[in-house]
Amino acid sequence: MGKEECWLVLDAEPGATLGIGTIEPLNCDQLRASALDGSLEDLIDWKHVSHGDFYYIPAGTVHAIGAGVTLLEIQQNADLTYRLYDYGRPREIRLNDGVEAASAQPYPDELMTKIDFSGARQLVAGPKFDLWHGDGWPADGLTGEVAHLIPLAGSISADGIEAKAGECMVCSPGTELQVARDTQLLVAQARG
């Protein structure tokens, strides 16, 4: 089933990269062998990134976050991570499950965009979650389910509770928000 997710780069040191997809298609045997011998690092497509880069990452996409990147990750609600390789760290590797679930293919360029922080727009429209950028509740598209509100700049408050840049507030759509001047806000909501 996998886990859909997206990344919004908030800050990046010079030369910082994200690994998304592979340089060329890899079959299961090639993916397994490269994970075991460490050559997977050289087969991942490392993309130089900067503030405002936005990547939608379909389930199964081989991906990694390089050093010097601060990003916000929004993902399908799934308690699932299959690591193929972990750069020598002692975290659990689930190679068999990871190889079975992975799509070791080049990343489609049309799934990357640069965010214009001056306007409101929908960044993701399903299938597992929706994501909007703006300065308050989106004009339409919200269901009655709870939403996660994440100020990128400024702050919001509702019912006496405040969330500042870097924090997250969970509330029902339609909750009356007080939005500080010059606030940039992400609104995420699960589907189905």
Backbone as ProteinMPNN parsed JSONL, in Angstrom:
{"seq_chain_A": "MGKEECWLVLDAEPGATLGIGTIEPLNCDQLRASALDGSLEDLIDWKHVSHGDFYYIPAGTVHAIGAGVTLLEIQQNADLTYRLYDYGRPREIRLNDGVEAASAQPYPDELMTKIDFSGARQLVAGPKFDLWHGDGWPADGLTGEVAHLIPLAGSISADGIEAKAGECMVCSPGTELQVARDTQLLVAQARG", "coords_chain_A": {"N_chain_A": [[0.824, -1.193, 0.0], [1.948, 1.265, 0.738], [3.15, 4.682, 1.355], [2.114, 7.857, 0.843], [3.661, 11.031, 0.454], [4.926, 14.405, 0.986], [7.388, 16.968, 0.519], [8.419, 20.125, 1.695], [10.848, 22.426, 1.238], [12.273, 24.347, 3.67], [14.621, 25.583, 4.398], [17.985, 25.567, 3.242], [21.339, 24.672, 3.267], [24.177, 25.842, 1.343], [24.715, 23.738, -1.437], [23.199, 21.66, -0.416], [21.233, 18.642, -0.575], [18.489, 16.558, -1.718], [17.606, 13.186, -1.978], [15.794, 11.674, -4.418], [14.076, 9.239, -5.975], [15.692, 7.12, -8.442], [18.679, 7.23, -10.457], [18.545, 5.708, -12.758], [16.229, 3.132, -13.856], [15.904, 0.444, -11.536], [15.893, -3.036, -11.047], [14.461, -5.482, -8.766], [16.538, -7.213, -7.864], [18.855, -5.706, -8.435], [18.367, -3.449, -6.824], [18.342, -4.598, -4.235], [21.0, -5.651, -4.101], [22.51, -3.278, -4.327], [21.742, -1.941, -2.025], [22.793, -3.626, -0.09], [25.585, -3.548, -0.599], [26.148, -0.867, -0.351], [26.292, 0.789, -2.563], [23.987, 1.995, -3.306], [23.762, 4.65, -2.533], [25.08, 6.011, -4.593], [23.391, 5.571, -6.691], [21.024, 6.825, -6.265], [19.08, 9.679, -7.166], [20.339, 12.626, -6.548], [19.227, 15.739, -5.722], [19.886, 19.152, -5.935], [18.806, 21.582, -3.646], [16.706, 24.355, -2.581], [15.249, 27.02, -0.611], [11.735, 26.841, -0.622], [11.408, 24.841, -2.53], [9.349, 22.208, -3.6], [8.267, 18.923, -3.295], [6.323, 16.256, -4.369], [5.916, 13.019, -3.268], [5.337, 9.98, -4.405], [3.958, 6.904, -3.063], [6.27, 4.337, -2.353], [8.433, 5.437, -3.679], [11.91, 5.619, -3.81], [13.762, 7.39, -1.478], [15.628, 10.012, 0.246], [16.869, 12.206, 2.78], [19.264, 14.627, 2.556], [22.19, 16.062, 4.195], [22.08, 19.289, 5.825], [19.569, 20.284, 5.18], [16.48, 21.737, 5.942], [13.259, 20.792, 6.295], [9.699, 20.508, 5.765], [7.623, 17.826, 6.267], [4.81, 16.349, 5.012], [2.552, 13.755, 5.286], [0.775, 10.767, 4.367], [-1.267, 9.245, 6.804], [0.282, 6.793, 8.195], [1.805, 4.221, 9.867], [4.534, 3.332, 9.027], [7.623, 2.519, 7.767], [10.039, 1.561, 5.557], [13.276, 0.897, 5.54], [15.915, 0.755, 3.273], [18.568, 1.131, 3.398], [20.879, 2.714, 5.576], [23.067, 4.468, 5.931], [25.001, 3.591, 7.78], [23.907, 4.003, 10.286], [22.289, 2.874, 13.358], [19.582, 2.13, 12.952], [16.562, 0.211, 12.282], [16.671, -1.932, 9.5], [14.668, -2.962, 6.898], [14.975, -4.797, 4.635], [13.901, -6.808, 2.831], [11.078, -6.275, 2.839], [11.238, -3.6, 2.061], [12.43, -3.688, -0.526], [10.435, -5.086, -1.859], [8.31, -3.247, -1.708], [9.296, -0.99, -2.942], [9.656, 1.401, -5.595], [11.982, 1.7, -7.684], [12.798, 3.969, -9.559], [13.416, 6.661, -11.935], [12.626, 9.944, -10.76], [9.643, 11.662, -11.506], [9.797, 14.768, -13.074], [7.622, 16.528, -13.155], [6.408, 16.364, -10.704], [7.632, 18.051, -9.006], [7.864, 21.378, -7.793], [8.277, 24.952, -7.493], [7.492, 26.884, -4.76], [5.446, 29.715, -4.633], [5.36, 31.914, -2.262], [3.759, 34.102, -1.947], [1.139, 33.809, -2.69], [-2.106, 32.112, -2.537], [-2.772, 28.644, -2.764], [-3.656, 25.293, -3.796], [-1.628, 22.651, -2.984], [-1.43, 19.868, -2.901], [-3.688, 17.468, -4.033], [-5.09, 14.926, -2.954], [-4.244, 11.389, -3.491], [-4.443, 10.538, -0.812], [-4.193, 12.609, 1.013], [-4.825, 16.153, 1.378], [-3.363, 19.337, 0.683], [-2.93, 22.707, 1.376], [-1.739, 26.042, 0.73], [-1.634, 29.25, 2.139], [-3.149, 32.139, 3.703], [-4.955, 31.552, 5.634], [-7.981, 29.646, 6.282], [-8.623, 27.429, 3.534], [-10.569, 28.418, 0.668], [-12.363, 26.531, -0.337], [-12.999, 22.944, -0.465], [-12.385, 21.601, 1.909], [-13.201, 18.922, 4.143], [-15.375, 17.694, 6.743], [-13.608, 16.699, 8.53], [-10.849, 16.769, 10.921], [-8.22, 19.184, 10.625], [-4.759, 19.89, 10.029], [-2.939, 22.65, 10.91], [-0.26, 24.597, 9.992], [1.787, 27.086, 10.703], [4.063, 28.747, 8.635], [5.282, 31.135, 8.734], [4.72, 33.876, 10.954], [1.736, 33.677, 12.992], [-1.068, 31.814, 14.332], [-4.227, 31.69, 16.03], [-6.72, 30.045, 17.97], [-9.597, 29.583, 19.869], [-8.246, 30.477, 22.166], [-5.762, 29.289, 22.026], [-2.48, 29.349, 20.758], [-0.498, 29.023, 17.82], [2.714, 29.173, 16.609], [5.161, 29.954, 14.028], [6.562, 26.955, 12.893], [5.214, 25.343, 14.616], [2.295, 23.248, 15.169], [-1.22, 23.199, 14.782], [-4.176, 21.5, 15.522], [-7.404, 21.336, 14.382], [-10.983, 21.635, 13.797], [-12.354, 22.176, 10.535], [-13.619, 25.395, 9.783], [-13.438, 26.37, 12.321], [-13.062, 29.323, 14.128], [-10.458, 31.32, 13.254], [-7.796, 33.376, 14.365], [-5.602, 35.247, 12.644], [-2.349, 36.266, 12.468], [-0.795, 39.201, 11.113], [0.901, 38.958, 7.971], [1.135, 36.181, 7.993], [2.033, 32.989, 6.87], [0.598, 30.015, 5.89], [0.179, 26.508, 6.119], [-2.282, 24.103, 5.396], [-3.292, 20.966, 6.142], [-5.031, 17.981, 5.354], [-6.384, 14.798, 5.914], [-7.554, 12.355, 3.567], [-10.435, 10.29, 3.215]], "CA_chain_A": [[0.0, 0.0, 0.0], [2.86, 2.393, 0.707], [2.873, 5.91, 2.102], [2.266, 9.076, 0.051], [4.159, 12.145, 1.257], [5.501, 15.534, 0.248], [8.387, 17.755, 1.246], [8.588, 21.543, 1.393], [12.144, 22.86, 1.758], [12.19, 25.617, 4.383], [15.956, 26.17, 4.395], [19.002, 24.637, 2.74], [22.708, 25.179, 3.182], [24.701, 25.71, -0.024], [25.078, 22.385, -1.828], [22.336, 20.655, 0.216], [20.517, 17.816, -1.54], [17.517, 15.528, -1.39], [17.639, 12.055, -2.888], [14.422, 11.283, -4.76], [14.117, 8.366, -7.141], [17.011, 6.62, -8.825], [19.176, 7.8, -11.711], [17.986, 4.851, -13.801], [15.404, 2.093, -13.237], [16.576, -0.707, -10.935], [14.996, -4.144, -10.717], [14.557, -5.889, -7.356], [17.867, -7.756, -7.576], [19.809, -4.585, -8.433], [18.09, -2.625, -5.644], [18.809, -5.355, -3.064], [22.47, -5.707, -4.112], [23.067, -1.937, -4.071], [21.505, -1.641, -0.609], [23.712, -4.447, 0.704], [26.991, -3.153, -0.745], [26.291, 0.571, -0.136], [26.344, 1.564, -3.805], [22.704, 2.681, -3.49], [24.012, 6.097, -2.403], [25.489, 6.539, -5.899], [22.326, 5.318, -7.659], [19.923, 7.747, -5.969], [19.142, 10.964, -7.863], [20.513, 13.685, -5.541], [18.798, 17.007, -6.291], [20.233, 20.351, -5.161], [17.551, 22.21, -3.229], [16.721, 25.661, -1.935], [13.999, 27.439, 0.031], [10.549, 26.874, -1.466], [11.266, 23.662, -3.392], [8.265, 21.344, -3.134], [8.294, 17.623, -3.959], [5.326, 15.25, -4.027], [6.633, 11.749, -3.33], [4.388, 8.87, -4.405], [4.297, 5.719, -2.279], [7.243, 3.434, -2.946], [9.576, 6.152, -4.242], [13.14, 5.581, -3.019], [14.077, 8.775, -1.151], [16.492, 10.265, 1.404], [17.122, 13.615, 3.07], [20.681, 14.879, 2.738], [22.595, 16.996, 5.253], [21.938, 20.718, 5.585], [18.225, 20.611, 4.695], [15.364, 21.823, 6.872], [12.052, 20.671, 5.483], [8.454, 20.102, 6.378], [7.12, 16.631, 5.617], [3.401, 16.028, 5.222], [2.419, 12.409, 4.738], [-0.368, 9.915, 4.662], [-1.209, 8.698, 8.147], [0.658, 5.384, 8.12], [2.924, 3.908, 10.752], [5.23, 2.41, 8.158], [8.835, 2.971, 7.108], [10.924, 0.466, 5.163], [14.6, 1.389, 5.179], [16.743, -0.127, 2.46], [19.964, 1.463, 3.68], [20.798, 3.807, 6.545], [24.316, 5.225, 6.083], [25.746, 3.131, 8.943], [23.22, 4.249, 11.557], [21.788, 1.615, 13.926], [18.129, 1.96, 12.86], [16.119, -1.043, 11.67], [16.618, -2.083, 8.049], [13.707, -4.003, 6.504], [15.37, -4.894, 3.239], [12.963, -7.591, 2.017], [9.854, -5.494, 2.691], [11.556, -2.386, 1.316], [12.615, -4.023, -1.943], [9.119, -5.45, -2.395], [7.442, -2.065, -1.784], [9.955, 0.134, -3.624], [9.648, 1.678, -7.029], [13.304, 2.293, -7.913], [12.662, 4.587, -10.883], [13.656, 8.104, -11.927], [11.551, 10.777, -10.22], [9.038, 12.509, -12.543], [10.026, 16.201, -12.826], [6.372, 17.264, -12.993], [5.969, 16.292, -9.315], [8.387, 19.071, -8.273], [7.538, 22.758, -8.14], [8.798, 25.989, -6.605], [6.338, 27.533, -4.146], [5.351, 31.167, -4.558], [4.79, 32.125, -0.941], [2.916, 35.304, -1.904], [-0.236, 33.527, -3.077], [-2.78, 30.941, -1.98], [-2.999, 27.597, -3.755], [-3.658, 23.913, -3.342], [-0.367, 22.018, -3.346], [-1.694, 18.447, -3.1], [-5.103, 17.09, -4.088], [-5.238, 13.479, -2.827], [-5.401, 10.597, -3.08], [-4.48, 10.216, 0.618], [-4.313, 13.839, 1.798], [-4.836, 17.423, 0.655], [-2.498, 20.338, 1.306], [-3.109, 24.057, 0.846], [-0.898, 27.126, 1.244], [-2.319, 30.544, 2.093], [-3.078, 32.921, 4.936], [-6.11, 31.172, 6.455], [-8.668, 28.464, 5.766], [-8.859, 27.456, 2.091], [-11.923, 28.838, 0.313], [-13.207, 25.349, -0.522], [-12.274, 21.68, -0.537], [-12.235, 20.93, 3.191], [-14.287, 18.08, 4.625], [-15.659, 17.952, 8.148], [-12.565, 16.088, 9.35], [-9.882, 17.703, 11.486], [-7.144, 19.637, 9.746], [-3.527, 20.293, 10.692], [-2.557, 23.98, 10.465], [1.159, 24.758, 10.286], [2.304, 28.385, 10.269], [5.45, 28.818, 8.157], [5.692, 32.449, 9.237], [3.616, 34.462, 11.696], [1.077, 32.819, 13.979], [-2.517, 31.721, 14.327], [-4.782, 31.277, 17.316], [-8.122, 29.63, 17.977], [-10.054, 29.166, 21.198], [-7.252, 30.822, 23.169], [-4.509, 28.554, 21.829], [-1.696, 29.951, 19.684], [0.554, 28.242, 17.153], [3.672, 30.044, 15.923], [5.926, 29.294, 12.968], [7.233, 25.746, 13.345], [4.31, 24.554, 15.444], [1.135, 22.724, 14.451], [-2.492, 23.235, 15.493], [-5.174, 20.594, 14.955], [-8.752, 21.795, 14.685], [-12.005, 21.341, 12.796], [-12.594, 23.239, 9.558], [-14.646, 26.332, 10.203], [-13.057, 26.978, 13.593], [-12.692, 30.722, 13.914], [-9.024, 31.549, 13.419], [-7.212, 34.7, 14.36], [-4.381, 35.093, 11.865], [-1.473, 37.433, 12.585], [-0.383, 39.817, 9.847], [2.017, 38.334, 7.252], [1.222, 34.753, 8.276], [2.028, 31.988, 5.796], [0.005, 28.878, 6.581], [-0.154, 25.272, 5.426], [-3.418, 23.391, 5.945], [-3.252, 19.583, 5.667], [-6.184, 17.197, 5.792], [-6.418, 13.433, 5.387], [-8.72, 11.937, 2.779], [-10.96, 8.952, 3.446]], "C_chain_A": [[0.865, 1.253, 0.0], [2.398, 3.595, 1.493], [3.15, 7.102, 1.188], [2.796, 10.17, 0.972], [4.616, 13.279, 0.36], [6.452, 16.275, 1.159], [8.369, 19.19, 0.761], [9.891, 21.984, 2.053], [11.985, 24.247, 2.372], [13.526, 26.346, 4.386], [16.929, 25.118, 3.882], [20.348, 25.338, 2.708], [23.188, 25.058, 1.733], [25.14, 24.264, -0.303], [24.203, 21.289, -1.236], [21.507, 19.929, -0.84], [19.456, 16.944, -0.888], [17.675, 14.428, -2.42], [16.223, 11.592, -3.156], [14.465, 10.492, -6.055], [15.541, 7.903, -7.398], [17.396, 7.204, -10.188], [18.635, 7.02, -12.908], [17.147, 3.772, -13.122], [16.255, 0.937, -12.714], [15.546, -1.804, -10.7], [15.25, -4.552, -9.26], [15.939, -6.409, -6.992], [18.92, -6.656, -7.513], [19.626, -3.717, -7.193], [18.617, -3.319, -4.387], [20.34, -5.348, -2.985], [23.074, -4.349, -3.776], [22.844, -1.51, -2.624], [22.5, -2.403, 0.265], [25.158, -3.975, 0.598], [27.221, -1.645, -0.602], [26.324, 1.406, -1.395], [25.021, 2.278, -4.1], [22.871, 4.196, -3.393], [24.344, 6.728, -3.745], [24.414, 6.371, -6.968], [21.102, 6.189, -7.436], [20.157, 9.054, -6.724], [19.16, 12.08, -6.816], [20.252, 15.033, -6.194], [19.223, 18.157, -5.379], [18.95, 21.115, -4.876], [17.783, 23.572, -2.602], [15.329, 25.96, -1.369], [12.859, 27.48, -0.982], [10.405, 25.711, -2.423], [10.238, 22.727, -2.761], [8.253, 20.072, -3.969], [7.14, 16.766, -3.453], [5.99, 13.9, -4.262], [5.623, 10.602, -3.258], [4.891, 7.69, -3.567], [5.267, 4.846, -3.054], [8.465, 4.112, -3.527], [10.769, 6.038, -3.295], [13.54, 7.034, -2.754], [14.917, 8.879, 0.115], [16.688, 11.766, 1.554], [18.612, 13.774, 3.34], [20.935, 15.869, 3.869], [22.32, 18.435, 4.838], [20.58, 21.147, 5.064], [17.257, 20.665, 5.87], [14.109, 21.776, 6.029], [10.861, 20.304, 6.345], [7.943, 18.921, 5.579], [5.667, 16.429, 6.017], [3.209, 14.663, 4.577], [1.092, 11.778, 5.124], [-0.186, 9.353, 6.058], [-0.969, 7.198, 8.052], [1.884, 5.163, 8.986], [3.803, 2.871, 10.051], [6.452, 3.092, 7.544], [9.68, 1.739, 6.811], [12.247, 1.072, 4.735], [15.327, 0.319, 4.378], [18.198, -0.045, 2.903], [19.927, 2.632, 4.644], [22.145, 4.426, 6.887], [25.078, 4.861, 7.354], [25.097, 3.396, 10.279], [22.578, 2.951, 12.059], [20.265, 1.441, 13.858], [17.792, 0.679, 12.083], [16.085, -0.948, 10.143], [15.632, -3.211, 7.761], [13.858, -4.205, 4.999], [14.36, -5.648, 2.386], [11.668, -6.831, 1.777], [10.096, -4.251, 1.839], [11.71, -2.637, -0.168], [11.27, -4.351, -2.579], [8.229, -4.231, -2.611], [7.997, -0.961, -2.68], [9.666, 0.173, -5.115], [10.952, 2.422, -7.298], [13.361, 2.786, -9.354], [13.089, 6.048, -10.803], [12.407, 8.858, -11.464], [10.973, 11.65, -11.337], [9.174, 14.004, -12.205], [8.74, 16.975, -12.582], [5.82, 17.199, -11.566], [6.729, 17.273, -8.418], [7.937, 20.442, -8.738], [8.242, 23.691, -7.161], [7.59, 26.746, -6.066], [6.495, 29.047, -4.179], [4.626, 31.476, -3.249], [3.881, 33.341, -0.859], [1.458, 35.008, -2.23], [-0.792, 32.3, -2.39], [-2.984, 29.929, -3.097], [-3.043, 26.232, -3.1], [-2.395, 23.259, -3.87], [-0.547, 20.535, -3.639], [-3.202, 18.238, -3.072], [-5.169, 15.56, -4.137], [-4.16, 12.684, -3.514], [-5.511, 10.354, -1.577], [-4.588, 11.441, 1.514], [-4.347, 15.027, 0.854], [-3.958, 18.403, 1.416], [-2.684, 21.661, 0.59], [-2.083, 24.993, 1.469], [-1.695, 28.416, 1.123], [-2.172, 31.272, 3.406], [-4.287, 32.667, 5.839], [-6.722, 29.904, 5.905], [-8.794, 28.557, 4.254], [-10.325, 27.785, 1.808], [-12.866, 27.654, 0.144], [-12.343, 24.101, -0.485], [-12.109, 20.958, 0.774], [-13.446, 20.064, 3.494], [-14.545, 18.447, 6.078], [-14.62, 17.384, 9.091], [-11.625, 17.157, 9.914], [-8.815, 18.043, 10.453], [-5.949, 20.005, 10.62], [-3.102, 21.621, 10.08], [-1.136, 24.251, 10.929], [1.608, 26.135, 9.8], [3.772, 28.273, 9.836], [6.092, 30.12, 8.598], [4.484, 33.024, 9.957], [3.035, 33.497, 12.698], [-0.424, 32.824, 13.749], [-2.964, 31.407, 15.736], [-6.254, 30.937, 17.124], [-8.454, 29.159, 19.384], [-8.989, 29.383, 22.265], [-5.924, 30.091, 23.057], [-3.797, 29.142, 20.625], [-0.707, 28.936, 19.113], [1.407, 29.218, 16.363], [4.381, 29.24, 14.835], [6.688, 28.109, 13.553], [6.389, 24.868, 14.249], [3.12, 24.102, 14.599], [-0.089, 22.804, 15.356], [-3.456, 22.3, 14.77], [-6.545, 21.11, 15.361], [-9.701, 21.449, 13.543], [-12.124, 22.492, 11.814], [-13.756, 24.122, 10.019], [-14.379, 26.94, 11.562], [-12.611, 28.402, 13.316], [-11.22, 30.927, 14.255], [-8.733, 33.029, 13.516], [-5.836, 34.525, 13.715], [-3.571, 36.381, 11.969], [-1.099, 37.932, 11.193], [0.843, 39.096, 9.289], [2.209, 36.85, 7.589], [1.176, 33.957, 6.977], [1.62, 30.673, 6.436], [-0.151, 27.693, 5.624], [-1.327, 24.635, 6.158], [-3.419, 22.002, 5.312], [-4.462, 18.839, 6.214], [-6.159, 15.839, 5.117], [-7.673, 13.229, 4.547], [-9.102, 10.535, 3.184], [-10.425, 8.315, 4.65]], "O_chain_A": [[0.533, 2.219, -0.686], [1.394, 3.548, 2.204], [4.296, 7.332, 0.802], [2.422, 10.229, 2.143], [4.685, 13.138, -0.86], [6.347, 16.225, 2.385], [8.31, 19.445, -0.442], [10.026, 21.924, 3.275], [11.612, 25.2, 1.689], [13.568, 27.576, 4.379], [16.717, 23.92, 4.07], [20.479, 26.448, 2.192], [22.653, 24.249, 0.976], [25.846, 23.653, 0.499], [24.426, 20.111, -1.513], [21.128, 20.507, -1.858], [19.508, 16.636, 0.302], [17.859, 14.704, -3.606], [15.521, 11.164, -2.239], [14.845, 11.015, -7.103], [16.469, 8.25, -6.667], [16.535, 7.618, -10.965], [18.307, 7.602, -13.942], [17.329, 3.515, -11.932], [17.207, 0.508, -13.367], [14.45, -1.535, -10.209], [16.15, -4.022, -8.609], [16.461, -6.083, -5.926], [19.782, -6.671, -6.634], [20.605, -3.295, -6.578], [19.273, -2.682, -3.562], [20.908, -5.072, -1.929], [24.046, -4.273, -3.024], [23.669, -0.794, -2.056], [22.991, -1.865, 1.257], [25.887, -3.994, 1.59], [28.356, -1.184, -0.716], [26.379, 2.633, -1.308], [24.941, 3.074, -5.036], [22.191, 4.94, -4.099], [23.938, 7.859, -4.014], [24.513, 6.967, -8.041], [20.239, 6.288, -8.307], [21.298, 9.481, -6.898], [18.118, 12.436, -6.263], [20.969, 15.43, -7.112], [18.946, 18.132, -4.18], [18.107, 21.277, -5.757], [18.882, 23.903, -2.157], [14.367, 25.236, -1.626], [12.986, 28.069, -2.056], [9.371, 25.594, -3.079], [10.253, 22.485, -1.554], [8.233, 20.128, -5.199], [6.993, 16.57, -2.247], [6.56, 13.66, -5.326], [5.113, 10.286, -2.183], [6.095, 7.508, -3.39], [5.11, 4.638, -4.257], [9.447, 3.439, -3.842], [10.646, 6.33, -2.105], [13.647, 7.826, -3.69], [14.927, 7.972, 0.948], [16.675, 12.504, 0.569], [19.16, 13.136, 4.239], [19.999, 16.441, 4.428], [22.326, 18.761, 3.652], [20.441, 22.259, 4.555], [17.217, 19.751, 6.694], [13.91, 22.614, 5.15], [10.995, 19.857, 7.484], [7.837, 18.995, 4.354], [5.336, 16.349, 7.2], [3.651, 14.437, 3.451], [0.408, 12.196, 6.058], [0.931, 9.019, 6.454], [-1.905, 6.424, 7.852], [2.889, 5.858, 8.837], [3.821, 1.698, 10.422], [6.327, 4.121, 6.88], [9.998, 0.965, 7.714], [12.331, 1.697, 3.678], [15.352, -0.854, 4.749], [18.954, -1.011, 2.799], [19.032, 3.472, 4.549], [22.349, 4.865, 8.018], [25.732, 5.718, 7.948], [25.666, 3.054, 11.316], [22.349, 2.031, 11.274], [19.71, 0.671, 14.642], [18.614, 0.145, 11.338], [15.538, -0.001, 9.577], [15.753, -4.299, 8.325], [12.99, -3.835, 4.209], [13.994, -5.17, 1.312], [11.202, -6.746, 0.64], [9.268, -3.891, 1.002], [11.18, -1.883, -0.984], [10.997, -3.942, -3.707], [7.475, -4.179, -3.583], [7.249, -0.092, -3.127], [9.466, -0.843, -5.78], [11.012, 3.643, -7.154], [13.894, 2.119, -10.241], [13.122, 6.619, -9.713], [11.28, 8.451, -11.748], [11.729, 12.314, -12.046], [8.707, 14.443, -11.154], [8.757, 17.981, -11.873], [4.862, 17.904, -11.248], [6.496, 17.319, -7.21], [7.663, 20.651, -9.92], [8.741, 23.255, -6.123], [6.75, 27.201, -6.842], [7.535, 29.589, -3.805], [3.41, 31.312, -3.154], [3.288, 33.592, 0.19], [0.61, 35.885, -2.06], [-0.065, 31.542, -1.748], [-3.321, 30.289, -4.225], [-2.536, 26.037, -1.995], [-2.121, 23.306, -5.07], [0.112, 19.997, -4.53], [-3.901, 18.76, -2.204], [-5.288, 14.969, -5.21], [-3.234, 13.27, -4.076], [-6.589, 9.992, -1.106], [-5.029, 11.329, 2.658], [-3.955, 14.931, -0.309], [-3.822, 18.315, 2.636], [-2.608, 21.738, -0.637], [-1.616, 24.77, 2.586], [-2.359, 28.645, 0.112], [-1.206, 31.064, 4.141], [-4.6, 33.481, 6.708], [-6.079, 29.167, 5.157], [-9.044, 29.641, 3.726], [-11.207, 27.471, 2.607], [-14.052, 27.766, 0.451], [-11.115, 24.181, -0.474], [-11.723, 19.789, 0.771], [-14.575, 20.415, 3.152], [-13.981, 19.418, 6.582], [-14.719, 17.554, 10.306], [-11.609, 18.296, 9.448], [-8.554, 17.273, 9.529], [-6.097, 20.377, 11.784], [-2.922, 21.714, 8.866], [-0.837, 24.149, 12.118], [1.791, 26.329, 8.598], [4.612, 27.767, 10.581], [7.303, 30.19, 8.808], [3.346, 32.701, 9.615], [3.727, 32.612, 13.201], [-0.974, 33.696, 13.077], [-2.18, 30.918, 16.549], [-6.93, 31.467, 16.242], [-7.684, 28.427, 20.007], [-8.844, 28.562, 23.171], [-5.052, 30.259, 23.909], [-4.417, 29.404, 19.595], [-0.157, 28.105, 19.836], [0.898, 29.991, 15.552], [4.226, 28.023, 14.733], [7.37, 28.234, 14.57], [6.803, 23.766, 14.609], [2.963, 24.525, 13.454], [-0.008, 22.514, 16.55], [-3.537, 22.314, 13.542], [-6.818, 21.299, 16.547], [-9.276, 21.026, 12.468], [-12.01, 23.654, 12.202], [-14.742, 23.637, 10.574], [-15.018, 27.925, 11.932], [-11.863, 28.651, 12.37], [-10.797, 30.733, 15.395], [-9.351, 33.841, 12.828], [-5.013, 33.745, 14.193], [-4.048, 37.455, 11.602], [-1.093, 37.172, 10.225], [1.719, 38.675, 10.044], [3.318, 36.326, 7.482], [0.364, 34.237, 6.096], [2.227, 30.252, 7.421], [-0.559, 27.855, 4.474], [-1.368, 24.626, 7.389], [-3.534, 21.871, 4.093], [-4.867, 19.027, 7.361], [-5.943, 15.734, 3.909], [-8.71, 13.847, 4.785], [-8.247, 9.694, 3.463], [-10.788, 7.181, 4.961]]}, "name": "protein", "num_of_chains": 1, "seq": "MGKEECWLVLDAEPGATLGIGTIEPLNCDQLRASALDGSLEDLIDWKHVSHGDFYYIPAGTVHAIGAGVTLLEIQQNADLTYRLYDYGRPREIRLNDGVEAASAQPYPDELMTKIDFSGARQLVAGPKFDLWHGDGWPADGLTGEVAHLIPLAGSISADGIEAKAGECMVCSPGTELQVARDTQLLVAQARG"}
